[in-house]
Amino acid sequence: MENPGEMTQDDVLRVELAVLKREHSDLDAAIAALHDSGTPDSFTLQRLKKQKLRLKDKIAQIEDRLTPDIIA
């Protein structure tokens, strides 16, 4: 039985998912701002895009863990 006030593993994953989604959104905004700056630094753009892809992969992994397997 769970203690009230204690977070389950799924709760922790949901919090982590929210944080990662926020970071992903922030990176998207940073990439757009850098791209719109007129003379974007291609190295920085590339680094930010790779970081965004890594976050997307982590988000997908957590979503898979939170979604129950349903055998159809």
PDB file with SEQRES, HELIX, SHEET and CRYST1 records, atoms N, CA, C and O in Angstrom:
SEQRES   1 A   72  MET GLU ASN PRO GLY GLU MET THR GLN ASP ASP VAL LEU          
SEQRES   2 A   72  ARG VAL GLU LEU ALA VAL LEU LYS ARG GLU HIS SER ASP          
SEQRES   3 A   72  LEU ASP ALA ALA ILE ALA ALA LEU HIS ASP SER GLY THR          
SEQRES   4 A   72  PRO ASP SER PHE THR LEU GLN ARG LEU LYS LYS GLN LYS          
SEQRES   5 A   72  LEU ARG LEU LYS ASP LYS ILE ALA GLN ILE GLU ASP ARG          
SEQRES   6 A   72  LEU THR PRO ASP ILE ILE ALA                                  
HELIX    1 AA1 GLN A    9  HIS A   35  1                                  27    
HELIX    2 AA2 SER A   42  LEU A   66  1                                  25    
CRYST1    1.000    1.000    1.000  90.00  90.00  90.00 P 1           1          
ATOM      1  N   MET A   1       0.834  -1.182   0.000  1.00  0.00           N  
ATOM      2  CA  MET A   1       0.000   0.000   0.000  1.00  0.00           C  
ATOM      3  C   MET A   1       0.883   1.251   0.000  1.00  0.00           C  
ATOM      4  O   MET A   1       1.903   1.318   0.686  1.00  0.00           O  
ATOM      5  N   GLU A   2       0.465   2.219  -0.776  1.00  0.00           N  
ATOM      6  CA  GLU A   2       1.263   3.439  -0.895  1.00  0.00           C  
ATOM      7  C   GLU A   2       0.920   4.409   0.223  1.00  0.00           C  
ATOM      8  O   GLU A   2      -0.221   4.491   0.678  1.00  0.00           O  
ATOM      9  N   ASN A   3       1.930   5.135   0.649  1.00  0.00           N  
ATOM     10  CA  ASN A   3       1.719   6.163   1.660  1.00  0.00           C  
ATOM     11  C   ASN A   3       1.218   7.430   0.994  1.00  0.00           C  
ATOM     12  O   ASN A   3       1.732   7.821  -0.054  1.00  0.00           O  
ATOM     13  N   PRO A   4       0.222   8.078   1.584  1.00  0.00           N  
ATOM     14  CA  PRO A   4      -0.235   9.351   1.012  1.00  0.00           C  
ATOM     15  C   PRO A   4       0.909  10.360   1.011  1.00  0.00           C  
ATOM     16  O   PRO A   4       1.678  10.447   1.969  1.00  0.00           O  
ATOM     17  N   GLY A   5       1.007  11.098  -0.044  1.00  0.00           N  
ATOM     18  CA  GLY A   5       2.061  12.101  -0.139  1.00  0.00           C  
ATOM     19  C   GLY A   5       3.326  11.591  -0.798  1.00  0.00           C  
ATOM     20  O   GLY A   5       4.181  12.387  -1.187  1.00  0.00           O  
ATOM     21  N   GLU A   6       3.464  10.278  -0.932  1.00  0.00           N  
ATOM     22  CA  GLU A   6       4.640   9.719  -1.613  1.00  0.00           C  
ATOM     23  C   GLU A   6       4.353   9.612  -3.096  1.00  0.00           C  
ATOM     24  O   GLU A   6       3.240   9.288  -3.511  1.00  0.00           O  
ATOM     25  N   MET A   7       5.365   9.886  -3.876  1.00  0.00           N  
ATOM     26  CA  MET A   7       5.213   9.809  -5.327  1.00  0.00           C  
ATOM     27  C   MET A   7       5.507   8.384  -5.794  1.00  0.00           C  
ATOM     28  O   MET A   7       6.451   7.742  -5.332  1.00  0.00           O  
ATOM     29  N   THR A   8       4.684   7.913  -6.715  1.00  0.00           N  
ATOM     30  CA  THR A   8       4.938   6.615  -7.325  1.00  0.00           C  
ATOM     31  C   THR A   8       5.979   6.791  -8.430  1.00  0.00           C  
ATOM     32  O   THR A   8       6.341   7.912  -8.789  1.00  0.00           O  
ATOM     33  N   GLN A   9       6.444   5.682  -8.952  1.00  0.00           N  
ATOM     34  CA  GLN A   9       7.410   5.751 -10.051  1.00  0.00           C  
ATOM     35  C   GLN A   9       6.785   6.439 -11.265  1.00  0.00           C  
ATOM     36  O   GLN A   9       7.454   7.198 -11.966  1.00  0.00           O  
ATOM     37  N   ASP A  10       5.494   6.171 -11.511  1.00  0.00           N  
ATOM     38  CA  ASP A  10       4.818   6.832 -12.631  1.00  0.00           C  
ATOM     39  C   ASP A  10       4.719   8.335 -12.412  1.00  0.00           C  
ATOM     40  O   ASP A  10       4.852   9.111 -13.358  1.00  0.00           O  
ATOM     41  N   ASP A  11       4.484   8.753 -11.163  1.00  0.00           N  
ATOM     42  CA  ASP A  11       4.428  10.185 -10.859  1.00  0.00           C  
ATOM     43  C   ASP A  11       5.766  10.855 -11.159  1.00  0.00           C  
ATOM     44  O   ASP A  11       5.816  11.945 -11.730  1.00  0.00           O  
ATOM     45  N   VAL A  12       6.839  10.192 -10.767  1.00  0.00           N  
ATOM     46  CA  VAL A  12       8.182  10.724 -11.017  1.00  0.00           C  
ATOM     47  C   VAL A  12       8.426  10.820 -12.523  1.00  0.00           C  
ATOM     48  O   VAL A  12       8.979  11.809 -13.003  1.00  0.00           O  
ATOM     49  N   LEU A  13       8.013   9.792 -13.264  1.00  0.00           N  
ATOM     50  CA  LEU A  13       8.191   9.811 -14.715  1.00  0.00           C  
ATOM     51  C   LEU A  13       7.374  10.936 -15.356  1.00  0.00           C  
ATOM     52  O   LEU A  13       7.830  11.575 -16.305  1.00  0.00           O  
ATOM     53  N   ARG A  14       6.178  11.173 -14.839  1.00  0.00           N  
ATOM     54  CA  ARG A  14       5.350  12.259 -15.387  1.00  0.00           C  
ATOM     55  C   ARG A  14       5.992  13.623 -15.150  1.00  0.00           C  
ATOM     56  O   ARG A  14       5.951  14.492 -16.021  1.00  0.00           O  
ATOM     57  N   VAL A  15       6.581  13.808 -13.980  1.00  0.00           N  
ATOM     58  CA  VAL A  15       7.267  15.069 -13.679  1.00  0.00           C  
ATOM     59  C   VAL A  15       8.476  15.223 -14.601  1.00  0.00           C  
ATOM     60  O   VAL A  15       8.698  16.290 -15.173  1.00  0.00           O  
ATOM     61  N   GLU A  16       9.255  14.150 -14.740  1.00  0.00           N  
ATOM     62  CA  GLU A  16      10.422  14.191 -15.622  1.00  0.00           C  
ATOM     63  C   GLU A  16      10.001  14.474 -17.062  1.00  0.00           C  
ATOM     64  O   GLU A  16      10.669  15.219 -17.779  1.00  0.00           O  
ATOM     65  N   LEU A  17       8.883  13.870 -17.478  1.00  0.00           N  
ATOM     66  CA  LEU A  17       8.369  14.092 -18.828  1.00  0.00           C  
ATOM     67  C   LEU A  17       8.003  15.561 -19.041  1.00  0.00           C  
ATOM     68  O   LEU A  17       8.315  16.141 -20.081  1.00  0.00           O  
ATOM     69  N   ALA A  18       7.346  16.151 -18.060  1.00  0.00           N  
ATOM     70  CA  ALA A  18       6.967  17.567 -18.161  1.00  0.00           C  
ATOM     71  C   ALA A  18       8.203  18.458 -18.270  1.00  0.00           C  
ATOM     72  O   ALA A  18       8.223  19.407 -19.054  1.00  0.00           O  
ATOM     73  N   VAL A  19       9.226  18.151 -17.488  1.00  0.00           N  
ATOM     74  CA  VAL A  19      10.470  18.936 -17.529  1.00  0.00           C  
ATOM     75  C   VAL A  19      11.138  18.805 -18.896  1.00  0.00           C  
ATOM     76  O   VAL A  19      11.575  19.798 -19.478  1.00  0.00           O  
ATOM     77  N   LEU A  20      11.215  17.578 -19.404  1.00  0.00           N  
ATOM     78  CA  LEU A  20      11.851  17.356 -20.706  1.00  0.00           C  
ATOM     79  C   LEU A  20      11.075  18.042 -21.832  1.00  0.00           C  
ATOM     80  O   LEU A  20      11.673  18.597 -22.755  1.00  0.00           O  
ATOM     81  N   LYS A  21       9.755  18.003 -21.753  1.00  0.00           N  
ATOM     82  CA  LYS A  21       8.945  18.670 -22.786  1.00  0.00           C  
ATOM     83  C   LYS A  21       9.165  20.178 -22.751  1.00  0.00           C  
ATOM     84  O   LYS A  21       9.194  20.834 -23.791  1.00  0.00           O  
ATOM     85  N   ARG A  22       9.320  20.720 -21.545  1.00  0.00           N  
ATOM     86  CA  ARG A  22       9.580  22.154 -21.414  1.00  0.00           C  
ATOM     87  C   ARG A  22      10.953  22.507 -22.007  1.00  0.00           C  
ATOM     88  O   ARG A  22      11.095  23.505 -22.713  1.00  0.00           O  
ATOM     89  N   GLU A  23      11.956  21.675 -21.711  1.00  0.00           N  
ATOM     90  CA  GLU A  23      13.294  21.902 -22.268  1.00  0.00           C  
ATOM     91  C   GLU A  23      13.252  21.811 -23.791  1.00  0.00           C  
ATOM     92  O   GLU A  23      13.904  22.594 -24.481  1.00  0.00           O  
ATOM     93  N   HIS A  24      12.483  20.854 -24.312  1.00  0.00           N  
ATOM     94  CA  HIS A  24      12.356  20.678 -25.758  1.00  0.00           C  
ATOM     95  C   HIS A  24      11.739  21.927 -26.386  1.00  0.00           C  
ATOM     96  O   HIS A  24      12.192  22.402 -27.427  1.00  0.00           O  
ATOM     97  N   SER A  25      10.707  22.445 -25.741  1.00  0.00           N  
ATOM     98  CA  SER A  25      10.045  23.657 -26.221  1.00  0.00           C  
ATOM     99  C   SER A  25      10.994  24.859 -26.167  1.00  0.00           C  
ATOM    100  O   SER A  25      11.026  25.672 -27.091  1.00  0.00           O  
ATOM    101  N   ASP A  26      11.757  24.965 -25.090  1.00  0.00           N  
ATOM    102  CA  ASP A  26      12.725  26.061 -24.950  1.00  0.00           C  
ATOM    103  C   ASP A  26      13.792  25.983 -26.040  1.00  0.00           C  
ATOM    104  O   ASP A  26      14.186  27.002 -26.608  1.00  0.00           O  
ATOM    105  N   LEU A  27      14.259  24.759 -26.328  1.00  0.00           N  
ATOM    106  CA  LEU A  27      15.249  24.598 -27.392  1.00  0.00           C  
ATOM    107  C   LEU A  27      14.664  24.985 -28.740  1.00  0.00           C  
ATOM    108  O   LEU A  27      15.339  25.602 -29.565  1.00  0.00           O  
ATOM    109  N   ASP A  28      13.417  24.624 -28.957  1.00  0.00           N  
ATOM    110  CA  ASP A  28      12.747  24.979 -30.211  1.00  0.00           C  
ATOM    111  C   ASP A  28      12.710  26.499 -30.378  1.00  0.00           C  
ATOM    112  O   ASP A  28      12.975  27.023 -31.460  1.00  0.00           O  
ATOM    113  N   ALA A  29      12.381  27.192 -29.298  1.00  0.00           N  
ATOM    114  CA  ALA A  29      12.351  28.657 -29.339  1.00  0.00           C  
ATOM    115  C   ALA A  29      13.746  29.237 -29.561  1.00  0.00           C  
ATOM    116  O   ALA A  29      13.908  30.205 -30.304  1.00  0.00           O  
ATOM    117  N   ALA A  30      14.746  28.650 -28.922  1.00  0.00           N  
ATOM    118  CA  ALA A  30      16.120  29.134 -29.081  1.00  0.00           C  
ATOM    119  C   ALA A  30      16.606  28.925 -30.519  1.00  0.00           C  
ATOM    120  O   ALA A  30      17.277  29.785 -31.090  1.00  0.00           O  
ATOM    121  N   ILE A  31      16.260  27.778 -31.090  1.00  0.00           N  
ATOM    122  CA  ILE A  31      16.652  27.490 -32.475  1.00  0.00           C  
ATOM    123  C   ILE A  31      15.984  28.483 -33.420  1.00  0.00           C  
ATOM    124  O   ILE A  31      16.623  29.008 -34.331  1.00  0.00           O  
ATOM    125  N   ALA A  32      14.701  28.736 -33.202  1.00  0.00           N  
ATOM    126  CA  ALA A  32      13.972  29.683 -34.051  1.00  0.00           C  
ATOM    127  C   ALA A  32      14.559  31.092 -33.929  1.00  0.00           C  
ATOM    128  O   ALA A  32      14.720  31.793 -34.928  1.00  0.00           O  
ATOM    129  N   ALA A  33      14.872  31.496 -32.708  1.00  0.00           N  
ATOM    130  CA  ALA A  33      15.443  32.832 -32.501  1.00  0.00           C  
ATOM    131  C   ALA A  33      16.812  32.954 -33.151  1.00  0.00           C  
ATOM    132  O   ALA A  33      17.129  33.977 -33.758  1.00  0.00           O  
ATOM    133  N   LEU A  34      17.615  31.918 -33.026  1.00  0.00           N  
ATOM    134  CA  LEU A  34      18.947  31.939 -33.636  1.00  0.00           C  
ATOM    135  C   LEU A  34      18.837  31.959 -35.156  1.00  0.00           C  
ATOM    136  O   LEU A  34      19.584  32.656 -35.841  1.00  0.00           O  
ATOM    137  N   HIS A  35      17.898  31.186 -35.660  1.00  0.00           N  
ATOM    138  CA  HIS A  35      17.710  31.122 -37.115  1.00  0.00           C  
ATOM    139  C   HIS A  35      17.215  32.469 -37.661  1.00  0.00           C  
ATOM    140  O   HIS A  35      17.600  32.880 -38.756  1.00  0.00           O  
ATOM    141  N   ASP A  36      16.363  33.146 -36.894  1.00  0.00           N  
ATOM    142  CA  ASP A  36      15.799  34.429 -37.321  1.00  0.00           C  
ATOM    143  C   ASP A  36      16.738  35.605 -37.079  1.00  0.00           C  
ATOM    144  O   ASP A  36      16.419  36.733 -37.455  1.00  0.00           O  
ATOM    145  N   SER A  37      17.882  35.361 -36.461  1.00  0.00           N  
ATOM    146  CA  SER A  37      18.789  36.451 -36.114  1.00  0.00           C  
ATOM    147  C   SER A  37      19.486  37.065 -37.330  1.00  0.00           C  
ATOM    148  O   SER A  37      20.151  38.094 -37.209  1.00  0.00           O  
ATOM    149  N   GLY A  38      19.339  36.453 -38.474  1.00  0.00           N  
ATOM    150  CA  GLY A  38      19.948  37.006 -39.679  1.00  0.00           C  
ATOM    151  C   GLY A  38      21.226  36.307 -40.061  1.00  0.00           C  
ATOM    152  O   GLY A  38      21.399  35.926 -41.219  1.00  0.00           O  
ATOM    153  N   THR A  39      22.126  36.128 -39.117  1.00  0.00           N  
ATOM    154  CA  THR A  39      23.381  35.415 -39.374  1.00  0.00           C  
ATOM    155  C   THR A  39      23.561  34.319 -38.326  1.00  0.00           C  
ATOM    156  O   THR A  39      24.387  34.443 -37.421  1.00  0.00           O  
ATOM    157  N   PRO A  40      22.782  33.247 -38.457  1.00  0.00           N  
ATOM    158  CA  PRO A  40      22.867  32.190 -37.442  1.00  0.00           C  
ATOM    159  C   PRO A  40      24.211  31.467 -37.483  1.00  0.00           C  
ATOM    160  O   PRO A  40      24.785  31.239 -38.548  1.00  0.00           O  
ATOM    161  N   ASP A  41      24.687  31.120 -36.310  1.00  0.00           N  
ATOM    162  CA  ASP A  41      25.917  30.347 -36.166  1.00  0.00           C  
ATOM    163  C   ASP A  41      25.560  28.888 -36.446  1.00  0.00           C  
ATOM    164  O   ASP A  41      24.848  28.258 -35.663  1.00  0.00           O  
ATOM    165  N   SER A  42      26.050  28.360 -37.551  1.00  0.00           N  
ATOM    166  CA  SER A  42      25.656  27.011 -37.966  1.00  0.00           C  
ATOM    167  C   SER A  42      26.099  25.939 -36.962  1.00  0.00           C  
ATOM    168  O   SER A  42      25.399  24.946 -36.769  1.00  0.00           O  
ATOM    169  N   PHE A  43      27.250  26.136 -36.330  1.00  0.00           N  
ATOM    170  CA  PHE A  43      27.714  25.166 -35.340  1.00  0.00           C  
ATOM    171  C   PHE A  43      26.775  25.121 -34.135  1.00  0.00           C  
ATOM    172  O   PHE A  43      26.410  24.044 -33.664  1.00  0.00           O  
ATOM    173  N   THR A  44      26.390  26.295 -33.643  1.00  0.00           N  
ATOM    174  CA  THR A  44      25.474  26.368 -32.505  1.00  0.00           C  
ATOM    175  C   THR A  44      24.107  25.809 -32.877  1.00  0.00           C  
ATOM    176  O   THR A  44      23.492  25.087 -32.092  1.00  0.00           O  
ATOM    177  N   LEU A  45      23.631  26.145 -34.079  1.00  0.00           N  
ATOM    178  CA  LEU A  45      22.351  25.618 -34.543  1.00  0.00           C  
ATOM    179  C   LEU A  45      22.375  24.091 -34.583  1.00  0.00           C  
ATOM    180  O   LEU A  45      21.441  23.433 -34.124  1.00  0.00           O  
ATOM    181  N   GLN A  46      23.441  23.544 -35.131  1.00  0.00           N  
ATOM    182  CA  GLN A  46      23.572  22.093 -35.228  1.00  0.00           C  
ATOM    183  C   GLN A  46      23.595  21.453 -33.838  1.00  0.00           C  
ATOM    184  O   GLN A  46      22.958  20.423 -33.617  1.00  0.00           O  
ATOM    185  N   ARG A  47      24.322  22.057 -32.912  1.00  0.00           N  
ATOM    186  CA  ARG A  47      24.420  21.531 -31.550  1.00  0.00           C  
ATOM    187  C   ARG A  47      23.061  21.553 -30.865  1.00  0.00           C  
ATOM    188  O   ARG A  47      22.687  20.587 -30.199  1.00  0.00           O  
ATOM    189  N   LEU A  48      22.314  22.652 -31.023  1.00  0.00           N  
ATOM    190  CA  LEU A  48      20.997  22.762 -30.408  1.00  0.00           C  
ATOM    191  C   LEU A  48      20.009  21.750 -31.004  1.00  0.00           C  
ATOM    192  O   LEU A  48      19.198  21.165 -30.287  1.00  0.00           O  
ATOM    193  N   LYS A  49      20.089  21.556 -32.317  1.00  0.00           N  
ATOM    194  CA  LYS A  49      19.199  20.596 -32.966  1.00  0.00           C  
ATOM    195  C   LYS A  49      19.484  19.165 -32.504  1.00  0.00           C  
ATOM    196  O   LYS A  49      18.557  18.378 -32.314  1.00  0.00           O  
ATOM    197  N   LYS A  50      20.758  18.828 -32.325  1.00  0.00           N  
ATOM    198  CA  LYS A  50      21.111  17.492 -31.826  1.00  0.00           C  
ATOM    199  C   LYS A  50      20.614  17.312 -30.399  1.00  0.00           C  
ATOM    200  O   LYS A  50      20.116  16.246 -30.038  1.00  0.00           O  
ATOM    201  N   GLN A  51      20.749  18.353 -29.594  1.00  0.00           N  
ATOM    202  CA  GLN A  51      20.279  18.304 -28.216  1.00  0.00           C  
ATOM    203  C   GLN A  51      18.760  18.118 -28.193  1.00  0.00           C  
ATOM    204  O   GLN A  51      18.232  17.366 -27.375  1.00  0.00           O  
ATOM    205  N   LYS A  52      18.068  18.807 -29.095  1.00  0.00           N  
ATOM    206  CA  LYS A  52      16.617  18.697 -29.183  1.00  0.00           C  
ATOM    207  C   LYS A  52      16.206  17.275 -29.580  1.00  0.00           C  
ATOM    208  O   LYS A  52      15.226  16.746 -29.055  1.00  0.00           O  
ATOM    209  N   LEU A  53      16.939  16.660 -30.491  1.00  0.00           N  
ATOM    210  CA  LEU A  53      16.647  15.281 -30.892  1.00  0.00           C  
ATOM    211  C   LEU A  53      16.868  14.306 -29.738  1.00  0.00           C  
ATOM    212  O   LEU A  53      16.089  13.370 -29.557  1.00  0.00           O  
ATOM    213  N   ARG A  54      17.927  14.520 -28.959  1.00  0.00           N  
ATOM    214  CA  ARG A  54      18.164  13.658 -27.792  1.00  0.00           C  
ATOM    215  C   ARG A  54      17.014  13.761 -26.799  1.00  0.00           C  
ATOM    216  O   ARG A  54      16.572  12.757 -26.240  1.00  0.00           O  
ATOM    217  N   LEU A  55      16.534  14.984 -26.584  1.00  0.00           N  
ATOM    218  CA  LEU A  55      15.400  15.181 -25.685  1.00  0.00           C  
ATOM    219  C   LEU A  55      14.153  14.488 -26.223  1.00  0.00           C  
ATOM    220  O   LEU A  55      13.396  13.880 -25.467  1.00  0.00           O  
ATOM    221  N   LYS A  56      13.946  14.586 -27.535  1.00  0.00           N  
ATOM    222  CA  LYS A  56      12.788  13.933 -28.155  1.00  0.00           C  
ATOM    223  C   LYS A  56      12.843  12.425 -27.930  1.00  0.00           C  
ATOM    224  O   LYS A  56      11.817  11.801 -27.660  1.00  0.00           O  
ATOM    225  N   ASP A  57      14.027  11.840 -28.039  1.00  0.00           N  
ATOM    226  CA  ASP A  57      14.195  10.402 -27.797  1.00  0.00           C  
ATOM    227  C   ASP A  57      13.879  10.050 -26.341  1.00  0.00           C  
ATOM    228  O   ASP A  57      13.202   9.059 -26.071  1.00  0.00           O  
ATOM    229  N   LYS A  58      14.372  10.864 -25.410  1.00  0.00           N  
ATOM    230  CA  LYS A  58      14.106  10.621 -23.988  1.00  0.00           C  
ATOM    231  C   LYS A  58      12.610  10.726 -23.700  1.00  0.00           C  
ATOM    232  O   LYS A  58      12.056   9.924 -22.948  1.00  0.00           O  
ATOM    233  N   ILE A  59      11.962  11.722 -24.303  1.00  0.00           N  
ATOM    234  CA  ILE A  59      10.519  11.911 -24.132  1.00  0.00           C  
ATOM    235  C   ILE A  59       9.771  10.676 -24.633  1.00  0.00           C  
ATOM    236  O   ILE A  59       8.856  10.192 -23.966  1.00  0.00           O  
ATOM    237  N   ALA A  60      10.150  10.174 -25.789  1.00  0.00           N  
ATOM    238  CA  ALA A  60       9.498   8.984 -26.357  1.00  0.00           C  
ATOM    239  C   ALA A  60       9.692   7.768 -25.450  1.00  0.00           C  
ATOM    240  O   ALA A  60       8.767   6.977 -25.267  1.00  0.00           O  
ATOM    241  N   GLN A  61      10.889   7.617 -24.883  1.00  0.00           N  
ATOM    242  CA  GLN A  61      11.155   6.490 -23.984  1.00  0.00           C  
ATOM    243  C   GLN A  61      10.271   6.549 -22.736  1.00  0.00           C  
ATOM    244  O   GLN A  61       9.713   5.536 -22.314  1.00  0.00           O  
ATOM    245  N   ILE A  62      10.150   7.724 -22.159  1.00  0.00           N  
ATOM    246  CA  ILE A  62       9.327   7.874 -20.955  1.00  0.00           C  
ATOM    247  C   ILE A  62       7.854   7.654 -21.293  1.00  0.00           C  
ATOM    248  O   ILE A  62       7.137   6.997 -20.538  1.00  0.00           O  
ATOM    249  N   GLU A  63       7.402   8.197 -22.416  1.00  0.00           N  
ATOM    250  CA  GLU A  63       6.008   7.996 -22.812  1.00  0.00           C  
ATOM    251  C   GLU A  63       5.717   6.509 -23.025  1.00  0.00           C  
ATOM    252  O   GLU A  63       4.637   6.031 -22.679  1.00  0.00           O  
ATOM    253  N   ASP A  64       6.670   5.785 -23.590  1.00  0.00           N  
ATOM    254  CA  ASP A  64       6.502   4.341 -23.775  1.00  0.00           C  
ATOM    255  C   ASP A  64       6.390   3.624 -22.429  1.00  0.00           C  
ATOM    256  O   ASP A  64       5.600   2.691 -22.285  1.00  0.00           O  
ATOM    257  N   ARG A  65       7.173   4.057 -21.454  1.00  0.00           N  
ATOM    258  CA  ARG A  65       7.121   3.426 -20.129  1.00  0.00           C  
ATOM    259  C   ARG A  65       5.807   3.722 -19.417  1.00  0.00           C  
ATOM    260  O   ARG A  65       5.320   2.899 -18.643  1.00  0.00           O  
ATOM    261  N   LEU A  66       5.234   4.894 -19.676  1.00  0.00           N  
ATOM    262  CA  LEU A  66       3.983   5.283 -19.023  1.00  0.00           C  
ATOM    263  C   LEU A  66       2.748   4.684 -19.704  1.00  0.00           C  
ATOM    264  O   LEU A  66       1.695   4.551 -19.080  1.00  0.00           O  
ATOM    265  N   THR A  67       2.880   4.329 -20.973  1.00  0.00           N  
ATOM    266  CA  THR A  67       1.760   3.783 -21.719  1.00  0.00           C  
ATOM    267  C   THR A  67       1.725   2.268 -21.553  1.00  0.00           C  
ATOM    268  O   THR A  67       2.690   1.587 -21.899  1.00  0.00           O  
ATOM    269  N   PRO A  68       0.631   1.737 -21.031  1.00  0.00           N  
ATOM    270  CA  PRO A  68       0.573   0.278 -20.837  1.00  0.00           C  
ATOM    271  C   PRO A  68       0.527  -0.452 -22.177  1.00  0.00           C  
ATOM    272  O   PRO A  68      -0.038   0.034 -23.157  1.00  0.00           O  
ATOM    273  N   ASP A  69       1.142  -1.633 -22.186  1.00  0.00           N  
ATOM    274  CA  ASP A  69       1.097  -2.469 -23.387  1.00  0.00           C  
ATOM    275  C   ASP A  69      -0.296  -3.062 -23.517  1.00  0.00           C  
ATOM    276  O   ASP A  69      -0.809  -3.687 -22.588  1.00  0.00           O  
ATOM    277  N   ILE A  70      -0.898  -2.861 -24.672  1.00  0.00           N  
ATOM    278  CA  ILE A  70      -2.221  -3.404 -24.926  1.00  0.00           C  
ATOM    279  C   ILE A  70      -2.090  -4.375 -26.098  1.00  0.00           C  
ATOM    280  O   ILE A  70      -1.689  -4.001 -27.200  1.00  0.00           O  
ATOM    281  N   ILE A  71      -2.432  -5.597 -25.834  1.00  0.00           N  
ATOM    282  CA  ILE A  71      -2.373  -6.603 -26.889  1.00  0.00           C  
ATOM    283  C   ILE A  71      -3.722  -6.613 -27.581  1.00  0.00           C  
ATOM    284  O   ILE A  71      -4.751  -6.920 -26.980  1.00  0.00           O  
ATOM    285  N   ALA A  72      -3.692  -6.267 -28.867  1.00  0.00           N  
ATOM    286  CA  ALA A  72      -4.957  -6.190 -29.608  1.00  0.00           C  
ATOM    287  C   ALA A  72      -5.257  -7.499 -30.291  1.00  0.00           C  
ATOM    288  O   ALA A  72      -6.281  -7.624 -30.963  1.00  0.00           O  
TER     289      ALA A  72                                                      
END                                                                             
